[in-house]
Amino acid sequence: NIAFLLEVYNKIKEQEPGACILILSKDGVTGLEQEKNAGKIFSISLPYSQVGDYLMAADLGVINYMNQFSVAGRSPTKLAEYWACGLPAVAPPGVGDVEYLFAHYPKSGIIYNEATFPSELVATLPVKKETLRSYADDYFNLEKGVRLYTIIYENLTRNE
């Protein structure tokens, strides 16, 4: 959803005029030619294995999904990637459990609402990268997830 991404970016530029945006994708992005020509938006097509290298250079991640019914049941893996790289995130309302996660893990991200977007974004999210990495490990830890799913499956099969 390029429109959402540009809306967030324009709001951030009001606070940080020198802000740039880097879009990472495996297939490239179209529809940004005018913005790209202004020299503030960059799009790179790269394999998934290189995404972390580029995220480490960023200050903020954007969770960018189309406003569709299926989004409500989604827990974006890119949030885990952002936190593991020490990045807080911005997301639209209604994306899976993101609102819960941002509330549960302090200063880990902001739900974007044009009317309530913080006027001082940098002051809103001053969290250490190590803290965000610990959030990623706490919530998205693979071994913890396997244990929890094992318990669920054991309970389901026990009741048959």
N, C-alpha and C positions, 0 to 999 in steps of 0.2 A: 504494500500500500504506500506508494510514493507520496501521495498527498499528506498522509499522517507524518511521514518522515520529514517532509519539507516544512510542515507546520511546526513540529517540535524544533527543527533546526532554526527556523526564523525566530522563534521565541527565544532560543538560546542566544542567537546573534544579537538580540536586543541587549542582553546582559554582557556578552563577550563578543564584541565586534570582530575580533580576529578568528573566531571559531571556524573550523573546517569540518567537513563531514567525509568519512571514508565508508564506502559501501562495499562490503565483501560478499561475493556470491560465486557460485560455481558456474553460472551461465551468463554473467554480465547483466547489466541493467540498462533498460532503454527509457526514453522519456525525460532525460535530464540534460539534454544537450545545452540548453541555454544556461542552466546553472553551472554545468561543467565548464563552460567557456568563461565564466566569471572567475574561475580559478579557486573556488572554495569547496567544490564538491569533487571527490575522486571516487572512482569505481574500479575495483580490481576483481578480476576473475581468477580464482585460485583453487587448488584442491583443499579439501577439508583439513588435511594434515598440516597446512600452513596457517590456518585461521588464528590459532593461539599466538603465533609470532606477531601478527598485526594487531590483535586485540591488546597486547601488552603496551602498545604505544598510545592507546586511547585514554580518554578521561571519563567517558560515559557510554553506556550501551543503550540501544533503543530496541525494544521488543515491538515488532512492526507486523501486525496481522490485519488482514481484511476483517471488517466487522461482519462476521457471519455467525450463525447459530453454533457451529461446531467449535468455535474458539472458546466457548464457555467451559468445555470439557478438556481443555488442553493445558498441560503444564509445560511451558516452553523450555526445552533443553538449553536454548541459548542463554537463559538466565543463569543456569549452572556454569556455562562457559564464561559468562561475564564475571560472575562472582569469583570463579577460580582464577581469573586474570586480575582480580582486584578492582573490577569496575562496578559502580552502582548502575542502576538501569532506570529507564523511563518506559512506561507501558500505558496503553490505553486502558480504560476501565473494561471489566468483563472478561479478561483473558484468564481462564482457568483459576488457579489458586494464587495468582500473582498478588492480588490485593492483600490476601491473608499473609503471604510471605513478607511483603514490604512492611506490614504492621508488626509481624512477629520478630523480624530482624531489623533493628533500628538503623536508620540512615542507609538502607540497602537499595532504595529506589523510590521513585515517585510515580503515582498514577497521574497521567496527564489529563488535565481538564483545562481548557483554555482560560476559563474564568478564574481558576484557583492555582494555576501554575506559579510556583514561587518566583517572586521578582528577584530574589537573590539565590539562584540555583546553587552556586558554588558554596554559599554559606549553609545551605540546607543539607548538603551531603558530605560534610567533612569527615570521612571515615577512613581509617587506615586500610590499605590493601590487604594486610594480613587478617584483619577482622572479616572482610568480605570472603576471603579464602576459607576462613573457619566456618562461615555461614554455609558455603558450598559443601564443605565436608560434612557438616552437621545434617543438612537436609537432603543432599543429593548423593550421599555416600553409597557406593555400590553394594558393599557387604551388608550394610544396614538394610538396604532395600531388599536384598535377597532373603535376609532373615524375616523381614516383615511379610513378604509374599509367601514364604514357606509356612509361616503361621496361618495365614489366610487359607492357603490350599489345604493344609492339614485339617483346619476346622471345617472347611466345606466337605471334604471327603469323609470325615468322621461322622457327619450327620446323614450320610446316605443310607 
